[in-house]
């Protein structure tokens, strides 16, 4: 899972990043609001940890902009501002959670896990591309750009492919798949996940794609080019 940390205190930003790495997260760091906007538009993050007071563009303005653009990535706003109106402003702008500084890292981890357990809202995005593949989210069609072949996928297969396309090359654990595709509070037998991985592999083979899903035994799966 990939977390973006937007915090102008570089020492704090890097400190949070190192702690999240130890917990197994992939991280991106950014120190300015206007620069963060560029990376957030790539829609590759699972959670954004966002400071309220930032140079370039403050956190509230940043959240309003990404929500205006239809980006539904969960946001935890962190700030030293503890007034009721400050919290209301952040939440009304589109933040999913609000954490007041100073905070314990364990609480931040718990809040991140809580957001990851929520089923993701459908974002305003029509297609996702990886290598020579295009996934049409609305039509639920997987296409191969070079030979024009395409295959229809189910709703669950589409969600799983979207997850892999947004995290190419990264090892994705079974619990992460469960949390993103089924919802963390849903009971799903292990065999169900295996079946859907098998279905996805068949879809990739059907369009003669060079992309494959590799099993990382005891850990999870990784999308990569052969």
Short mmCIF file of the C-alpha atoms (twelve columns), coordinates in Angstrom:
data_MODEL
# 
_entry.id   MODEL 
# 
loop_
_atom_site.group_PDB 
_atom_site.id 
_atom_site.type_symbol 
_atom_site.label_atom_id 
_atom_site.label_alt_id 
_atom_site.label_comp_id 
_atom_site.label_asym_id 
_atom_site.label_seq_id 
_atom_site.Cartn_x 
_atom_site.Cartn_y 
_atom_site.Cartn_z 
_atom_site.pdbx_PDB_model_num 
ATOM 1   C CA . UNK A 1   0.000   0.000   0.000   1 
ATOM 2   C CA . UNK A 2   1.310   3.473   -0.849  1 
ATOM 3   C CA . UNK A 3   0.952   6.447   1.500   1 
ATOM 4   C CA . UNK A 4   1.755   10.048  0.610   1 
ATOM 5   C CA . UNK A 5   2.897   12.370  3.389   1 
ATOM 6   C CA . UNK A 6   2.565   16.098  2.763   1 
ATOM 7   C CA . UNK A 7   4.307   18.019  5.565   1 
ATOM 8   C CA . UNK A 8   6.529   21.108  5.388   1 
ATOM 9   C CA . UNK A 9   8.489   20.125  8.515   1 
ATOM 10  C CA . UNK A 10  11.032  17.964  6.690   1 
ATOM 11  C CA . UNK A 11  12.323  16.257  9.808   1 
ATOM 12  C CA . UNK A 12  8.806   15.300  10.902  1 
ATOM 13  C CA . UNK A 13  7.850   14.282  7.363   1 
ATOM 14  C CA . UNK A 14  10.867  12.006  7.015   1 
ATOM 15  C CA . UNK A 15  10.342  10.622  10.516  1 
ATOM 16  C CA . UNK A 16  6.744   9.630   9.754   1 
ATOM 17  C CA . UNK A 17  7.917   8.140   6.482   1 
ATOM 18  C CA . UNK A 18  10.543  5.967   8.133   1 
ATOM 19  C CA . UNK A 19  8.022   4.660   10.665  1 
ATOM 20  C CA . UNK A 20  5.533   3.826   7.918   1 
ATOM 21  C CA . UNK A 21  8.250   2.007   5.969   1 
ATOM 22  C CA . UNK A 22  8.871   -0.180  9.000   1 
ATOM 23  C CA . UNK A 23  5.162   -1.026  8.971   1 
ATOM 24  C CA . UNK A 24  5.496   -2.240  5.382   1 
ATOM 25  C CA . UNK A 25  4.064   0.763   3.505   1 
ATOM 26  C CA . UNK A 26  5.467   2.328   0.355   1 
ATOM 27  C CA . UNK A 27  5.783   6.066   0.894   1 
ATOM 28  C CA . UNK A 28  6.130   9.326   -1.017  1 
ATOM 29  C CA . UNK A 29  7.155   12.560  0.709   1 
ATOM 30  C CA . UNK A 30  6.265   16.096  -0.291  1 
ATOM 31  C CA . UNK A 31  6.907   19.395  1.491   1 
ATOM 32  C CA . UNK A 32  4.680   21.826  -0.470  1 
ATOM 33  C CA . UNK A 33  0.972   21.827  -1.202  1 
ATOM 34  C CA . UNK A 34  1.278   22.928  -4.828  1 
ATOM 35  C CA . UNK A 35  3.849   20.221  -5.590  1 
ATOM 36  C CA . UNK A 36  1.716   17.594  -3.841  1 
ATOM 37  C CA . UNK A 37  -1.159  18.392  -6.194  1 
ATOM 38  C CA . UNK A 38  0.820   17.062  -9.164  1 
ATOM 39  C CA . UNK A 39  1.538   13.705  -7.518  1 
ATOM 40  C CA . UNK A 40  -1.972  13.313  -6.115  1 
ATOM 41  C CA . UNK A 41  -3.386  13.678  -9.624  1 
ATOM 42  C CA . UNK A 42  -1.559  10.471  -10.567 1 
ATOM 43  C CA . UNK A 43  -4.008  8.627   -8.250  1 
ATOM 44  C CA . UNK A 44  -1.419  6.095   -7.151  1 
ATOM 45  C CA . UNK A 45  -1.819  6.527   -3.383  1 
ATOM 46  C CA . UNK A 46  -4.041  4.613   -1.006  1 
ATOM 47  C CA . UNK A 47  -3.990  7.235   1.778   1 
ATOM 48  C CA . UNK A 48  -2.728  10.823  2.026   1 
ATOM 49  C CA . UNK A 49  -1.453  12.197  5.343   1 
ATOM 50  C CA . UNK A 50  -1.785  15.951  4.903   1 
ATOM 51  C CA . UNK A 51  -0.600  18.844  7.050   1 
ATOM 52  C CA . UNK A 52  -2.974  21.779  7.159   1 
ATOM 53  C CA . UNK A 53  -0.426  24.622  7.056   1 
ATOM 54  C CA . UNK A 54  1.685   24.287  3.911   1 
ATOM 55  C CA . UNK A 55  3.617   26.599  1.595   1 
ATOM 56  C CA . UNK A 56  2.321   26.964  -1.940  1 
ATOM 57  C CA . UNK A 57  -1.201  25.721  -1.170  1 
ATOM 58  C CA . UNK A 58  -2.613  25.063  2.287   1 
ATOM 59  C CA . UNK A 59  -4.130  21.717  3.196   1 
ATOM 60  C CA . UNK A 60  -7.761  22.839  3.117   1 
ATOM 61  C CA . UNK A 61  -7.389  24.345  -0.360  1 
ATOM 62  C CA . UNK A 62  -5.594  21.213  -1.523  1 
ATOM 63  C CA . UNK A 63  -8.365  18.903  -0.321  1 
ATOM 64  C CA . UNK A 64  -11.028 21.072  -1.947  1 
ATOM 65  C CA . UNK A 65  -9.165  20.939  -5.249  1 
ATOM 66  C CA . UNK A 66  -8.665  17.172  -5.333  1 
ATOM 67  C CA . UNK A 67  -12.289 16.541  -4.374  1 
ATOM 68  C CA . UNK A 68  -13.382 19.002  -7.069  1 
ATOM 69  C CA . UNK A 69  -11.419 16.909  -9.575  1 
ATOM 70  C CA . UNK A 70  -13.174 13.746  -8.438  1 
ATOM 71  C CA . UNK A 71  -10.168 12.223  -6.673  1 
ATOM 72  C CA . UNK A 72  -11.470 10.116  -3.799  1 
ATOM 73  C CA . UNK A 73  -8.182  9.080   -2.140  1 
ATOM 74  C CA . UNK A 74  -8.728  9.041   1.660   1 
ATOM 75  C CA . UNK A 75  -7.084  11.974  3.472   1 
ATOM 76  C CA . UNK A 76  -6.011  12.274  7.097   1 
ATOM 77  C CA . UNK A 77  -5.427  15.916  7.952   1 
ATOM 78  C CA . UNK A 78  -2.830  16.534  10.663  1 
ATOM 79  C CA . UNK A 79  -2.444  19.929  12.307  1 
ATOM 80  C CA . UNK A 80  -1.570  21.749  15.497  1 
ATOM 81  C CA . UNK A 81  -4.833  23.695  15.148  1 
ATOM 82  C CA . UNK A 82  -7.214  22.089  17.644  1 
ATOM 83  C CA . UNK A 83  -10.202 24.413  17.543  1 
ATOM 84  C CA . UNK A 84  -13.638 23.020  16.769  1 
ATOM 85  C CA . UNK A 85  -14.036 25.265  13.728  1 
ATOM 86  C CA . UNK A 86  -10.628 24.179  12.440  1 
ATOM 87  C CA . UNK A 87  -11.682 20.527  12.555  1 
ATOM 88  C CA . UNK A 88  -15.027 21.318  10.944  1 
ATOM 89  C CA . UNK A 89  -13.321 23.257  8.135   1 
ATOM 90  C CA . UNK A 90  -11.001 20.345  7.381   1 
ATOM 91  C CA . UNK A 91  -13.739 17.738  7.399   1 
ATOM 92  C CA . UNK A 92  -16.131 19.906  5.381   1 
ATOM 93  C CA . UNK A 93  -13.391 20.455  2.799   1 
ATOM 94  C CA . UNK A 94  -13.281 16.694  2.205   1 
ATOM 95  C CA . UNK A 95  -10.876 15.217  4.761   1 
ATOM 96  C CA . UNK A 96  -11.800 11.726  5.956   1 
ATOM 97  C CA . UNK A 97  -10.133 12.056  9.354   1 
ATOM 98  C CA . UNK A 98  -8.457  14.700  11.502  1 
ATOM 99  C CA . UNK A 99  -5.467  14.194  13.811  1 
ATOM 100 C CA . UNK A 100 -4.094  16.877  16.138  1 
ATOM 101 C CA . UNK A 101 -0.354  17.323  16.713  1 
ATOM 102 C CA . UNK A 102 1.435   16.029  18.656  1 
ATOM 103 C CA . UNK A 103 0.129   12.526  18.098  1 
ATOM 104 C CA . UNK A 104 1.338   9.000   18.787  1 
ATOM 105 C CA . UNK A 105 2.516   7.109   15.714  1 
ATOM 106 C CA . UNK A 106 0.432   4.120   16.808  1 
ATOM 107 C CA . UNK A 107 -2.703  6.253   16.526  1 
ATOM 108 C CA . UNK A 108 -1.751  7.394   13.021  1 
ATOM 109 C CA . UNK A 109 -1.176  3.773   11.984  1 
ATOM 110 C CA . UNK A 110 -4.566  2.778   13.404  1 
ATOM 111 C CA . UNK A 111 -6.321  5.580   11.535  1 
ATOM 112 C CA . UNK A 112 -4.599  4.605   8.276   1 
ATOM 113 C CA . UNK A 113 -5.679  0.990   8.755   1 
ATOM 114 C CA . UNK A 114 -9.236  2.118   9.455   1 
ATOM 115 C CA . UNK A 115 -9.375  4.084   6.197   1 
ATOM 116 C CA . UNK A 116 -7.923  1.175   4.228   1 
ATOM 117 C CA . UNK A 117 -10.702 -1.075  5.548   1 
ATOM 118 C CA . UNK A 118 -13.331 1.130   3.964   1 
ATOM 119 C CA . UNK A 119 -14.471 0.130   0.477   1 
ATOM 120 C CA . UNK A 120 -13.185 2.793   -1.905  1 
ATOM 121 C CA . UNK A 121 -15.663 5.096   -3.572  1 
ATOM 122 C CA . UNK A 122 -15.784 5.004   -7.354  1 
ATOM 123 C CA . UNK A 123 -13.518 7.743   -8.708  1 
ATOM 124 C CA . UNK A 124 -14.247 9.854   -11.728 1 
ATOM 125 C CA . UNK A 125 -11.739 8.069   -13.946 1 
ATOM 126 C CA . UNK A 126 -12.587 6.242   -17.150 1 
ATOM 127 C CA . UNK A 127 -9.400  4.328   -17.960 1 
ATOM 128 C CA . UNK A 128 -6.203  3.117   -16.316 1 
ATOM 129 C CA . UNK A 129 -3.162  2.080   -18.348 1 
ATOM 130 C CA . UNK A 130 -0.200  -0.150  -17.595 1 
ATOM 131 C CA . UNK A 131 2.346   -1.060  -20.273 1 
ATOM 132 C CA . UNK A 132 0.282   -1.957  -23.373 1 
ATOM 133 C CA . UNK A 133 -2.927  -2.608  -21.443 1 
ATOM 134 C CA . UNK A 134 -5.923  -0.340  -20.926 1 
ATOM 135 C CA . UNK A 135 -8.591  -1.049  -18.323 1 
ATOM 136 C CA . UNK A 136 -11.893 0.654   -19.050 1 
ATOM 137 C CA . UNK A 137 -13.404 1.134   -15.577 1 
ATOM 138 C CA . UNK A 138 -16.900 2.067   -16.719 1 
ATOM 139 C CA . UNK A 139 -17.319 -0.563  -19.457 1 
ATOM 140 C CA . UNK A 140 -15.311 -3.174  -17.499 1 
ATOM 141 C CA . UNK A 141 -13.233 -4.102  -20.516 1 
ATOM 142 C CA . UNK A 142 -9.532  -5.012  -20.596 1 
ATOM 143 C CA . UNK A 143 -7.872  -4.013  -23.880 1 
ATOM 144 C CA . UNK A 144 -4.497  -4.721  -25.448 1 
ATOM 145 C CA . UNK A 145 -3.427  -1.621  -27.350 1 
ATOM 146 C CA . UNK A 146 -1.050  -3.263  -29.815 1 
ATOM 147 C CA . UNK A 147 -3.264  -6.017  -31.201 1 
ATOM 148 C CA . UNK A 148 -6.661  -4.525  -30.362 1 
ATOM 149 C CA . UNK A 149 -7.817  -7.617  -28.488 1 
ATOM 150 C CA . UNK A 150 -10.150 -7.102  -25.565 1 
ATOM 151 C CA . UNK A 151 -12.066 -9.076  -22.984 1 
ATOM 152 C CA . UNK A 152 -14.916 -8.251  -20.617 1 
ATOM 153 C CA . UNK A 153 -14.196 -8.518  -16.878 1 
ATOM 154 C CA . UNK A 154 -16.522 -8.780  -13.894 1 
ATOM 155 C CA . UNK A 155 -16.947 -6.006  -11.336 1 
ATOM 156 C CA . UNK A 156 -14.658 -7.782  -8.852  1 
ATOM 157 C CA . UNK A 157 -12.072 -8.579  -11.517 1 
ATOM 158 C CA . UNK A 158 -12.119 -4.927  -12.600 1 
ATOM 159 C CA . UNK A 159 -11.508 -3.742  -9.038  1 
ATOM 160 C CA . UNK A 160 -8.652  -6.199  -8.650  1 
ATOM 161 C CA . UNK A 161 -7.056  -5.203  -11.952 1 
ATOM 162 C CA . UNK A 162 -7.409  -1.535  -11.028 1 
ATOM 163 C CA . UNK A 163 -5.592  -2.211  -7.746  1 
ATOM 164 C CA . UNK A 164 -2.732  -3.970  -9.515  1 
ATOM 165 C CA . UNK A 165 -2.508  -1.341  -12.272 1 
ATOM 166 C CA . UNK A 166 -2.183  1.408   -9.660  1 
ATOM 167 C CA . UNK A 167 0.579   -0.479  -7.844  1 
ATOM 168 C CA . UNK A 168 2.728   -2.081  -10.573 1 
ATOM 169 C CA . UNK A 169 5.862   -3.831  -9.404  1 
ATOM 170 C CA . UNK A 170 4.780   -3.741  -5.774  1 
ATOM 171 C CA . UNK A 171 4.121   -6.841  -3.705  1 
ATOM 172 C CA . UNK A 172 0.467   -6.779  -2.689  1 
ATOM 173 C CA . UNK A 173 -0.509  -8.967  0.233   1 
ATOM 174 C CA . UNK A 174 -3.697  -10.978 0.553   1 
ATOM 175 C CA . UNK A 175 -4.921  -8.765  3.403   1 
ATOM 176 C CA . UNK A 176 -4.405  -5.695  1.227   1 
ATOM 177 C CA . UNK A 177 -6.429  -7.277  -1.583  1 
ATOM 178 C CA . UNK A 178 -9.152  -8.210  0.865   1 
ATOM 179 C CA . UNK A 179 -9.303  -4.681  2.312   1 
ATOM 180 C CA . UNK A 180 -9.367  -2.929  -1.061  1 
ATOM 181 C CA . UNK A 181 -11.486 -5.213  -3.207  1 
ATOM 182 C CA . UNK A 182 -13.870 -6.831  -0.717  1 
ATOM 183 C CA . UNK A 183 -13.694 -4.464  2.265   1 
ATOM 184 C CA . UNK A 184 -11.683 -5.260  5.376   1 
ATOM 185 C CA . UNK A 185 -14.690 -6.261  7.487   1 
ATOM 186 C CA . UNK A 186 -15.938 -8.840  4.954   1 
ATOM 187 C CA . UNK A 187 -15.330 -12.529 5.537   1 
ATOM 188 C CA . UNK A 188 -13.773 -14.082 2.449   1 
ATOM 189 C CA . UNK A 189 -12.227 -17.523 2.231   1 
ATOM 190 C CA . UNK A 190 -8.628  -17.681 1.008   1 
ATOM 191 C CA . UNK A 191 -9.722  -19.785 -1.935  1 
ATOM 192 C CA . UNK A 192 -11.886 -16.925 -3.200  1 
ATOM 193 C CA . UNK A 193 -8.863  -14.652 -3.594  1 
ATOM 194 C CA . UNK A 194 -6.945  -17.447 -5.333  1 
ATOM 195 C CA . UNK A 195 -9.853  -17.949 -7.728  1 
ATOM 196 C CA . UNK A 196 -9.940  -14.294 -8.706  1 
ATOM 197 C CA . UNK A 197 -6.185  -14.185 -9.233  1 
ATOM 198 C CA . UNK A 198 -6.669  -17.194 -11.534 1 
ATOM 199 C CA . UNK A 199 -9.474  -15.381 -13.391 1 
ATOM 200 C CA . UNK A 200 -7.289  -12.291 -13.849 1 
ATOM 201 C CA . UNK A 201 -4.439  -14.380 -15.226 1 
ATOM 202 C CA . UNK A 202 -6.844  -15.912 -17.748 1 
ATOM 203 C CA . UNK A 203 -7.994  -12.434 -18.823 1 
ATOM 204 C CA . UNK A 204 -4.404  -11.310 -19.338 1 
ATOM 205 C CA . UNK A 205 -3.658  -14.435 -21.342 1 
ATOM 206 C CA . UNK A 206 -6.802  -13.944 -23.445 1 
ATOM 207 C CA . UNK A 207 -5.504  -10.616 -24.799 1 
ATOM 208 C CA . UNK A 208 -1.976  -12.040 -25.258 1 
ATOM 209 C CA . UNK A 209 -0.495  -9.556  -22.831 1 
ATOM 210 C CA . UNK A 210 3.153   -9.626  -21.775 1 
ATOM 211 C CA . UNK A 211 2.012   -8.484  -18.330 1 
ATOM 212 C CA . UNK A 212 1.615   -11.170 -15.687 1 
ATOM 213 C CA . UNK A 213 0.749   -11.545 -12.017 1 
ATOM 214 C CA . UNK A 214 3.561   -13.287 -10.189 1 
ATOM 215 C CA . UNK A 215 2.985   -15.148 -6.928  1 
ATOM 216 C CA . UNK A 216 5.427   -14.133 -4.181  1 
ATOM 217 C CA . UNK A 217 5.071   -17.202 -1.989  1 
ATOM 218 C CA . UNK A 218 4.134   -16.515 1.607   1 
ATOM 219 C CA . UNK A 219 3.744   -12.789 0.894   1 
ATOM 220 C CA . UNK A 220 1.303   -11.980 -1.910  1 
ATOM 221 C CA . UNK A 221 1.304   -11.072 -5.587  1 
ATOM 222 C CA . UNK A 222 3.068   -8.646  -7.930  1 
ATOM 223 C CA . UNK A 223 2.072   -7.278  -11.332 1 
ATOM 224 C CA . UNK A 224 5.034   -7.133  -13.704 1 
ATOM 225 C CA . UNK A 225 6.056   -7.338  -17.336 1 
ATOM 226 C CA . UNK A 226 7.504   -10.636 -18.497 1 
# 
